[in-house]
């Protein structure tokens, strides 16, 4: 039963605790409507509240019907709902972004808005095992390290994914059994976007010709990688603490690149570390300063490590417009560009 599986996932990852108020992103499709139905049924048992956020992207002809469906579903169940009507196509053209990227940006901004307005503390997204596999394959095609192989996490900060250990076939079966009659997004059938090609062409081909259990196989890989990454993260933090000589991070605005900030590391201790830990310490330090490693690519990390290994004083690199790496006095200075 899907409900029992979702409860197991919630318990396994401590996704929901007593007193939580959760914003549910609901499109009206099988995944999100199943999540809504299940969380609505178990909210008294686990003592939490839910509100629904629905977005009409203004792209598809049936979007208004989807909106009506979700609204009526919530009214029938006496669930508070917030609806955003927008035009993603116009917004994408105006901001010169892709449709998918713009849609995602609008979606998460609206979820945050509803979260703040309702005094909620978590946002539930209806990603499932198939979504996880699609994401991992996309990451492989783009070129990825271990972090890309872990896929979608059950919880990432305020975002929780109660259906992440459920297969799409299980969700569809649940919808039939509960007579939920979910909406169908016809844009998912169009093999224009990479994810749709993976979902509709690549995975069915692999299931038929190579491995009928590919969803289970890649999800097992995902779990193994998560365990390995957790271990590496612990080792990285310990190594960082051992070699960090100074942290100057403005507490009042930690990620404001205009404020002077720096981290100083012991060069000798850094060079004595395994290269896998060296790479992670660089990313860990930059993330500490800026809250992001955006713009830091593989070639930048390799150049920084070469600079450190060469141990030549007063040399520096600027891997992106905000970050400066300086080697001097047997120390590594990772700092904001002045």
C-alpha positions, 0 to 999 in steps of 0.5 A: 500500500502506498500510504504505508510506504509513505509513512515508512519514508516519513519515519525513516528520514524524520520528514514530519514532526508533531506541530509542523505546518506544511505547504504542499505543491500540488499540480493535480497530477498523479504524484501530487494528488496522491501526496495530498490525499495521503498527507491529508489522511495521516495529518491527525495521526502525526499531528501536523497541518497542511495547506496547498499551493497550486500554480497555473503556468498559463502555458497549456490549454487545460491549465484552467481545468487543472486549477479547477480540479485542485481547487474543488478537491481541496474544497471538498476536503476542507483544505486551505489552498493558494493559487498563482496565475502567471504566464511562464512563457512571457516571463521566460522571454522577458528574463531571457531564461528557458521555460523549465528554468523559469517555471522552477524559479516561479514555482519555488518563489511561490511556495516560499511566499505561501510558507511565509504567509501561512506560518508554515515551516516545510514544503512538500514536493511530490518527487518519486523514485522515477524522478530520482532516476531521471535526474541521475541520468540527466546528471550523468549525461551532463557530466557529474561527480558523486554529488550528481549520482545521489539524486534527489534527497528525501529532505533538503532543508525545508523541502521534504519528499514523502513519495521519494521511495515510491515508484510511478506505477505504485502511485498510478495504481493508488490513484485508481484504487482511491478513484482520485482521477488525477489530471494529465499534463500532456506536455509530459508526452512531448519529447522536446525536453531532455527529461521527457526524452529520458522518461519516455524513450531512454528508460523504457528502452533500457527496461525492455532491452537491457535491464527491466529493473533499472529503476530499482538498480539506479535507486540502489546506486543512489543510496550507496552514493549517499552513504559514501558522501555522508562519510566524505562530508564528515572527513572533509569537515574534520580535515577543514577544522584541523587546517583552518587558521582563520575564518572571517565571515560577517555574521550579519550578512554572511553571503554578501560578497561586497563585505570583506570575508576570508578563510585562511588554511594551513598550506602544509596540512592541505597538501598532505591530504588526499586529493579527494579531500582537497577538492572538497575542502576547496568547495567547502570553504568557498561555500562557507564564504558565499553560500554557493559554489556557483561558477566554480568548475572542475578546471578551477579546482584542479588549478587551485590544487596545482597552485597549492602543490607548487607552493610558490608564494604570492601567487593567486587565482580568481576562479570567478568574479567573487573569489580570490585564492592566494598562496603566501607565507605557507598559507592559503587565503580564500577571500572575496575579490576587493 
